Amino acid sequence: DAGLAWADAALAASGLVRIAPAELVQERAWGRVRRVATDGGPCWLKEPAPALRHEARLTVALGRVAPDLLPAIVAADPATGRLLLRDAGRRLRELAAEERSLERWLEVLPRYAELQLAVAPDVERLLALGLPDLRPEQLPTRYAALLDELEALDDAWPATPAERRRFRAAVPFVEA
């Protein structure tokens, strides 16, 4: 398919070759992830849903700020949002579950917070990359727009008339 053809070309440009069929690891509404075995070790092909295509641009930008906090990027396609990443080891949630401890999270979360603080001054540049504006001051507008979208669904929105009135009545509280 197009994603694997893109990944194969990106691997070749990086001097790598896929050595086995790609393995679908996760498929959700927000995208899919495939493990791609290569002659240089495993890579991960991430293919987001259209609404999350900005992830590729964001990952590249964050990689410039803190490359040690992200998997190495083999390739990124801003148009489709595809990412091809080097393997970064076992997932944190798996390690924490296996160890029955939150210690690893306590190591990682401060570094994650440092990254957020480091990029916070660049919010306008990040928004220009296509990230959705989810800052708190945007919440009232987004909440009202969501209600409009849901109400346009009419019968497809399973809220009762009383629930709909309650949601709409909450707009001033969200604004406050």
C-alpha positions as CSV (number, residue, x, y, z in Angstrom):
1,D,0.0,0.0,0.0
2,A,1.0,3.6,-0.2
3,G,2.2,3.8,3.4
4,L,4.6,0.8,3.0
5,A,5.8,2.1,-0.4
6,W,6.6,5.4,1.3
7,A,8.4,3.6,4.1
8,D,10.4,1.4,1.8
9,A,11.6,4.4,-0.2
10,A,12.4,6.3,3.1
11,L,14.3,3.2,4.4
12,A,16.3,3.0,1.1
13,A,17.2,6.6,1.3
14,S,18.5,5.9,4.8
15,G,20.5,2.9,3.7
16,L,18.1,0.4,5.2
17,V,16.1,-2.4,3.7
18,R,12.8,-4.0,5.0
19,I,13.5,-7.7,5.6
20,A,10.0,-9.0,6.5
21,P,6.4,-8.1,6.0
22,A,5.3,-5.2,8.2
23,E,3.3,-6.1,11.3
24,L,0.2,-4.2,12.1
25,V,0.5,-3.4,15.8
26,Q,-2.3,-0.9,16.4
27,E,-5.2,0.3,14.4
28,R,-7.5,2.9,15.8
29,A,-9.7,5.7,14.6
30,W,-6.8,8.1,15.1
31,G,-4.4,6.1,13.0
32,R,-2.3,2.9,12.7
33,V,1.1,1.8,13.7
34,R,3.1,-0.9,12.0
35,R,6.4,-2.5,13.0
36,V,8.8,-2.7,10.1
37,A,11.7,-5.1,10.5
38,T,14.8,-3.8,8.7
39,D,18.4,-5.0,8.3
40,G,19.3,-2.2,10.8
41,G,16.8,-3.1,13.5
42,P,13.1,-2.5,13.9
43,C,11.4,0.8,12.8
44,W,7.8,2.0,13.4
45,L,5.6,3.4,10.7
46,K,2.9,5.7,12.1
47,E,0.1,6.7,9.8
48,P,-2.3,9.1,11.5
49,A,-5.9,10.0,10.7
50,P,-6.2,13.2,8.7
51,A,-7.0,15.3,11.8
52,L,-3.7,14.3,13.3
53,R,-1.4,14.8,10.4
54,H,0.3,17.6,12.3
55,E,2.1,15.0,14.4
56,A,4.8,14.5,11.8
57,R,5.6,18.3,11.8
58,L,5.4,18.4,15.5
59,T,7.7,15.5,16.0
60,V,10.3,17.0,13.7
61,A,10.1,20.3,15.5
62,L,10.4,18.7,18.9
63,G,13.3,16.5,17.7
64,R,15.2,19.7,17.0
65,V,14.6,20.9,20.6
66,A,15.2,17.7,22.5
67,P,16.4,14.9,20.2
68,D,17.2,12.7,23.3
69,L,13.6,12.6,24.3
70,L,12.2,11.3,21.0
71,P,12.8,8.2,18.9
72,A,15.2,8.9,16.0
73,I,13.3,10.0,12.9
74,V,14.1,8.0,9.8
75,A,11.6,10.0,7.7
76,A,8.6,12.3,8.1
77,D,6.0,13.3,5.5
78,P,4.3,16.6,6.5
79,A,1.7,16.2,3.7
80,T,0.4,12.8,4.9
81,G,1.6,12.9,8.5
82,R,3.5,9.6,8.1
83,L,6.4,9.0,10.4
84,L,9.0,6.4,10.2
85,L,10.8,6.1,13.5
86,R,13.7,4.0,14.9
87,D,12.8,1.6,17.7
88,A,13.3,3.3,21.1
89,G,13.0,0.2,23.2
90,R,10.1,-1.1,25.3
91,R,7.1,1.1,26.0
92,L,7.1,2.8,29.3
93,R,3.7,1.6,30.3
94,E,4.8,-2.0,29.7
95,L,7.9,-1.6,31.8
96,A,5.9,0.1,34.6
97,A,3.3,-2.7,34.6
98,E,6.0,-5.4,34.6
99,E,7.9,-3.8,37.4
100,R,4.7,-2.9,39.3
101,S,6.1,0.5,39.9
102,L,5.7,4.1,38.9
103,E,9.4,4.9,39.3
104,R,10.1,5.1,35.6
105,W,7.2,7.5,35.1
106,L,8.7,9.7,37.9
107,E,12.0,9.8,35.9
108,V,10.3,10.7,32.6
109,L,7.6,13.1,33.5
110,P,9.9,15.9,34.7
111,R,11.8,15.7,31.4
112,Y,8.5,15.8,29.5
113,A,7.5,18.9,31.5
114,E,10.9,20.5,30.7
115,L,10.2,19.9,27.0
116,Q,6.8,21.5,27.3
117,L,8.4,24.5,29.0
118,A,11.1,24.7,26.4
119,V,8.6,24.9,23.5
120,A,6.0,27.0,25.2
121,P,7.5,30.3,23.9
122,D,7.1,29.0,20.4
123,V,3.4,28.4,20.5
124,E,2.7,30.6,17.4
125,R,5.3,28.6,15.4
126,L,3.7,25.3,16.7
127,L,0.2,26.5,15.7
128,A,1.6,27.4,12.3
129,L,2.7,23.7,11.9
130,G,-1.0,22.8,12.1
131,L,-1.4,21.9,15.7
132,P,-4.9,22.5,17.0
133,D,-5.2,25.5,19.3
134,L,-6.2,23.9,22.6
135,R,-5.1,26.7,24.9
136,P,-7.5,27.4,27.8
137,E,-8.7,30.7,26.3
138,Q,-9.9,28.7,23.3
139,L,-12.1,26.4,25.3
140,P,-15.3,28.5,25.4
141,T,-15.3,28.9,21.6
142,R,-14.5,25.3,21.0
143,Y,-17.1,24.1,23.5
144,A,-19.9,26.2,21.8
145,A,-18.7,25.0,18.3
146,L,-18.8,21.4,19.5
147,L,-22.4,21.9,20.7
148,D,-23.4,23.4,17.4
149,E,-21.8,20.4,15.6
150,L,-23.6,17.9,17.9
151,E,-26.9,19.6,17.5
152,A,-26.6,19.6,13.8
153,L,-26.4,15.8,14.0
154,D,-30.0,15.9,15.4
155,D,-31.1,12.3,16.0
156,A,-27.6,10.9,15.6
157,W,-26.7,12.7,18.8
158,P,-28.2,10.5,21.6
159,A,-28.6,13.3,24.1
160,T,-32.1,13.9,25.4
161,P,-33.7,17.4,24.9
162,A,-33.1,18.0,28.7
163,E,-29.5,17.0,28.4
164,R,-29.0,19.3,25.4
165,R,-30.5,22.2,27.2
166,R,-28.2,21.5,30.2
167,F,-25.1,21.4,27.9
168,R,-26.1,24.7,26.2
169,A,-26.8,26.2,29.6
170,A,-23.2,25.4,30.6
171,V,-21.7,27.7,28.0
172,P,-21.5,30.7,30.5
173,F,-19.8,28.4,33.1
174,V,-17.3,27.3,30.5
175,E,-16.7,31.0,29.5
176,A,-16.2,31.9,33.2
